[in-house]
Amino acid sequence: MFPVAIEEYRRPKTLVEARLALDGYDPDDIVLLAGGQSVMQAIKARMVRPRCIVDLQDLAELRGMSRADGLTIGALTRYVEIAEDTGLTGGYAALRDAAQHVGDRQVRNRGTIGGSVCWNYVASCLPAVVLGLGATVDLLAVDGKSRQIAIDDFLIGPLETARRPDEFLVSLHLPKLGAGSGSAYRKWGLVTDALPVVGVCVLITLASDGKIAAARVSLSGLAAGAQRAQAAEFILTGSDGGDAAITAAFAEAAGAADAQADKWADSAYRRQLIRTLGREVAETALQRARAGSTGAKP
Ligand SMILES: Cc1cc2nc3c(=O)[nH]c(=O)nc-3n(C[C@H](O)[C@H](O)[C@H](O)COP(=O)(O)OP(=O)(O)OC[C@H]3O[C@@H](n4cnc5c(N)ncnc54)[C@H](O)[C@@H]3O)c2cc1C
C-alpha cells in the first residue's frame, strides 16, 4: 500500500530546530522519524497517517554513548553502534547481546534504541533490556521543558508509552553499575535474529560475600509487552545464585507470566522458554558479575 498524502517533510539539524519544526501542526498530525524501521511500515499500511514528518536523523546531539556516572545513550544511537561497542561489558553487556541480534543488518544499521523504546512493540528486545537494566528516560518537550521518568513508568503497554506527542526522547540513562554487576539478554525466535517469541534479560549485582545483592529480570515477547518478572527477582535476591535458586526463580517467572498462545508458539512452549532461556541468561549474567568482581576480564 501507499501512504496517504503527506503534506510536509522537515529535517532539522539541531534540537532547537526540531522543536520549531513541530510548529504549525497539531502534534498528533506529526510523526517523528528516527530509523524508520517500524513507523514507515505503519505509514505505508495507513495505520499511521501523518500530515508532516519530522526526520530526526541529522540531530547529532541525540547520537552516541557517554560514560559519566553510569551510561547515557542518545536516542538516535543505532543498534550497530551498540553491537560494536566492546566497552559494554559487565552490567551493560545485555545491551550488546540484544543489539547484535536485532533483525538483519539493514535493521541494525538504521534502527535506533530510541525508536525501539518509543514504539514499544509487543515483541521487541530493547524495551525489555532497558527495563531490565533500570534505565531512566530523558524527554524534552516542544516548550523546552525536560522531564526524566523511570523506564518502569515510561513503558505502559504494547505500542504505548508515557511520551506525549510533543516530546522528544533525548536519551536513556543507565545507573552506574559496579565491578560486581553482570547482565545478559537472549531471545528465542523462529528464525535467526527474528523478533523474540520470548526473550529474557537478567541483571545481577553481587554482594561482597558472593551472594546476589540485587537482581532485575525482564521478559520480552509476551502479549502485554516488556515486563519485569518480579517473582524471579525476589527469589534470586539474597540467594547464592546456585542451581536451585535459578531453577526456582524461572519456574516461578514462567508460572506467573501471562504467556499467550498465537501462531508462533502456544503458552506452554512460551513458559518452557522462560524456564530454559531464563536459566541460561541468569548463568551468563552471574558469570559476568563474578568475573568483574574478581577482576577477571568480564
Ligand atoms: C525486518 C525487521 C526485523 C526486526 N527485528 C527486530 C528484533 O529482532 N528485535 C527488536 O527489538 N526489534 C526488531 N525490529 C524493530 C526495530 O527494532 C525497529 O528499528 C525499532 O522498533 C524502531 O526503531 P527506529 O529507529 O527504526 O524508529 P522509527 O521506526 O523511526 O520510529 C518508531 C517510533 O518511535 C518514535 N520515535 C523515534 N525516535 C524518537 C525520538 N527520539 N523521540 C520521540 N519519538 C521517537 C517515532 O515517532 C515512531 O513513533 C525489526 C524490524 C524489522 C523491519
The ligand as an ORCA input file, in Angstrom:
! r2SCAN-3c Opt
* xyz 0 1
  C      12.686     -6.905      9.451
  C      12.673     -6.336     10.850
  C      13.127     -7.127     11.896
  C      13.128     -6.637     13.203
  N      13.601     -7.429     14.204
  C      13.664     -6.951     15.448
  C      14.217     -7.725     16.517
  O      14.673     -8.851     16.338
  N      14.229     -7.176     17.760
  C      13.751     -5.912     18.001
  O      13.808     -5.454     19.124
  N      13.247     -5.138     17.004
  C      13.176     -5.629     15.749
  N      12.671     -4.833     14.747
  C      12.144     -3.484     15.053
  C      13.311     -2.496     15.066
  O      13.922     -2.662     16.297
  C      12.932     -1.035     14.855
  O      14.073     -0.420     14.384
  C      12.564     -0.216     16.057
  O      11.408     -0.749     16.617
  C      12.273      1.197     15.699
  O      13.430      1.979     15.666
  P      13.592      3.090     14.552
  O      14.776      3.900     14.906
  O      13.583      2.494     13.204
  O      12.292      4.002     14.820
  P      11.182      4.584     13.836
  O      10.508      3.493     13.117
  O      11.727      5.708     13.033
  O      10.191      5.216     14.919
  C       9.441      4.397     15.775
  C       8.559      5.277     16.668
  O       9.337      5.970     17.618
  C       9.148      7.392     17.525
  N      10.468      7.974     17.772
  C      11.642      7.571     17.254
  N      12.637      8.271     17.784
  C      12.095      9.164     18.638
  C      12.620     10.171     19.491
  N      13.932     10.421     19.588
  N      11.749     10.883     20.243
  C      10.417     10.640     20.182
  N       9.870      9.711     19.394
  C      10.694      8.981     18.630
  C       8.632      7.611     16.114
  O       7.862      8.796     16.033
  C       7.784      6.367     15.909
  O       6.529      6.525     16.505
  C      12.651     -5.316     13.449
  C      12.210     -4.507     12.392
  C      12.220     -5.001     11.095
  C      11.759     -4.115      9.976
*
